[in-house]
């Protein structure tokens, strides 16, 4: 008897489900499809809006990074130019210091040459004076 009651209960439940489903207002297949399409469109618009926000954020980040890199490049170029000027100034100072030493040494050598010429002339005059009376008959 339990089996029969269980079967009756299952059959009643199935009948209730079928009857309940039949009482619901049935949508026309076109309306149901339109609602599905509309829901999908709404979701796609949300997805597009989210993607647009992501793109805008990425573009802003990219622009910020490009500005930072441009600033770094500008600083590097300025530093390079300053180093080049300093290098040229150092070379100029070194050349000038070497040139100053050479000019000083040259002046000393000229003075020494002058002194040596004077000594040579003096020695020649002395030898002429000594040899002079002996050479004259």
Phi, psi and omega per residue, in radians:
X1 nan -0.558 3.093
X2 -1.110 -0.669 -3.138
X3 -1.101 -0.713 -3.123
X4 -1.194 -0.681 3.130
X5 -1.168 -0.690 3.120
X6 -1.116 -0.755 -3.142
X7 -1.128 -0.714 3.141
X8 -1.125 -0.679 3.133
X9 -1.155 -0.748 3.137
X10 -1.129 -0.790 -3.127
X11 -1.113 -0.689 3.128
X12 -1.130 -0.705 3.136
X13 -1.127 -0.758 3.126
X14 -1.108 -0.727 3.133
X15 -1.119 -0.676 3.137
X16 -1.137 -0.723 3.133
X17 -1.139 -0.799 -3.120
X18 -1.143 -0.750 -3.125
X19 -1.154 -0.729 3.132
X20 -1.123 -0.670 3.129
X21 -1.199 -0.612 3.139
X22 -1.239 -0.476 -3.110
X23 -1.387 -0.399 3.133
X24 -1.136 2.620 3.138
X25 -1.282 2.150 -3.098
X26 -1.534 2.351 3.111
X27 -1.500 2.614 3.048
X28 -1.241 2.438 -3.091
X29 -0.957 -0.580 3.127
X30 -1.170 -0.692 3.124
X31 -1.165 -0.734 3.140
X32 -1.098 -0.749 3.138
X33 -1.143 -0.699 3.123
X34 -1.098 -0.718 3.123
X35 -1.155 -0.688 3.103
X36 -1.123 -0.749 3.131
X37 -1.130 -0.742 3.131
X38 -1.088 -0.763 3.123
X39 -1.113 -0.722 3.122
X40 -1.137 -0.706 3.105
X41 -1.075 -0.748 3.113
X42 -1.055 -0.780 3.133
X43 -1.123 -0.724 3.132
X44 -1.130 -0.685 3.094
X45 -1.104 -0.691 3.078
X46 -1.108 -0.749 3.121
X47 -1.087 -0.742 3.128
X48 -1.119 -0.743 3.127
X49 -1.082 -0.733 3.100
X50 -1.096 -0.743 3.129
X51 -1.147 -0.696 3.104
X52 -1.076 -0.698 3.094
X53 -1.121 -0.726 3.113
X54 -1.113 -0.744 3.135
X55 -1.104 -0.777 3.133
X56 -1.082 -0.723 3.123
X57 -1.136 -0.731 3.120
X58 -1.147 -0.701 3.119
X59 -1.117 -0.737 3.122
X60 -1.103 -0.754 3.107
X61 -1.103 -0.721 3.135
X62 -1.113 -0.790 3.131
X63 -1.095 -0.710 3.114
X64 -1.096 -0.776 3.131
X65 -1.139 -0.720 3.120
X66 -1.112 -0.718 3.111
X67 -1.110 -0.720 3.123
X68 -1.113 -0.766 3.140
X69 -1.180 -0.653 3.095
X70 -1.114 -0.708 3.112
X71 -1.111 -0.741 3.094
X72 -1.086 -0.753 3.123
X73 -1.063 -0.774 3.130
X74 -1.063 -0.788 3.123
X75 -1.103 -0.716 3.134
X76 -1.117 -0.750 3.120
X77 -1.123 -0.695 3.103
X78 -1.127 -0.745 3.128
X79 -1.133 -0.709 3.111
X80 -1.062 -0.780 -3.140
X81 -1.106 -0.734 3.123
X82 -1.113 -0.740 3.115
X83 -1.121 -0.682 3.127
X84 -1.130 -0.743 3.108
X85 -1.113 -0.744 3.132
X86 -1.118 -0.702 3.118
X87 -1.090 -0.797 3.121
X88 -1.083 -0.703 3.128
X89 -1.135 -0.730 3.116
X90 -1.099 -0.760 3.117
X91 -1.080 -0.776 -3.138
X92 -1.066 -0.787 -3.141
X93 -1.111 -0.717 3.127
X94 -1.131 -0.781 3.118
X95 -1.070 -0.775 -3.137
X96 -1.107 -0.703 -3.138
X97 -1.187 -0.721 3.091
X98 -1.141 -0.742 3.136
X99 -1.100 -0.706 3.125
X100 -1.080 -0.748 3.113
X101 -1.098 -0.775 -3.127
X102 -1.124 -0.748 3.132
X103 -1.098 -0.762 3.112
X104 -1.088 -0.795 3.135
X105 -1.104 -0.699 3.113
X106 -1.085 -0.769 3.130
X107 -1.087 -0.743 3.116
X108 -1.097 -0.752 -3.136
X109 -1.136 -0.703 3.089
X110 -1.070 -0.742 3.125
X111 -1.123 -0.732 3.120
X112 -1.119 -0.724 3.108
X113 -1.063 -0.730 -3.139
X114 -1.074 -0.791 3.138
X115 -1.108 -0.755 -3.135
X116 -1.133 -0.678 3.092
X117 -1.089 -0.700 3.136
X118 -1.146 -0.723 3.111
X119 -1.121 -0.743 3.132
X120 -1.065 -0.790 -3.132
X121 -1.083 -0.743 3.140
X122 -1.110 -0.748 3.138
X123 -1.149 -0.693 3.115
X124 -1.103 -0.714 3.136
X125 -1.145 -0.669 3.134
X126 -1.163 -0.733 3.139
X127 -1.213 -0.555 3.100
X128 -1.201 -0.683 -3.138
X129 -1.148 -0.726 -3.132
X130 -1.249 -0.702 -3.099
X131 -1.458 -0.409 -3.065
X132 -0.978 -0.993 -3.103
X133 -1.175 -0.513 3.135
X134 -1.276 -0.469 -3.112
X135 -1.443 -0.392 -3.075
X136 -1.527 2.195 -3.118
X137 -1.425 nan nan
